[in-house]
Amino acid sequence: MDHSLDDLEAPICPRCGVEMELYQSELVRFVPVVDLHLFKCQTCLVFAESEIVREPVWMPPDNCVSFVRFFSPTA
């Protein structure tokens, strides 16, 4: 991953409103470049997944597409 993880904006937990913390990041695909970031709420253990899709050429970070999905563990 060629961008700083500090530039990621952590999602807000939909249950308790606390900012989630980065749990894991990984490169999923090379073309187009797809980075998967997993976030976890320390309060209620809800997980969020953020996928960033980028072209394999250099682009400013503002041109990246980002999606966030929320899910929680089931008992």
C-alpha positions, 0 to 999 in steps of 0.5 A: 500500500503506497498511501499512509494509513494515517490518512484513512478516516475512521468510520463512526460506530452506528450503535454507540457513536464512537470513532472506530479503530483500524483493525487490519488492512490488506491489498485485495487486488492489483488491477485495479488496486483494491485495499481492504481496511477493517475497523473495530469499535472498542465499545460494542465490537461492531466491525466495519469494512472500507474498500478503496479502489484505485487505478494502477497509475498515480492519482491524488488521494482525493480521487479514490473511491471509498465504501464503508459497510457495517456488520456485527458478530453473531452469537 
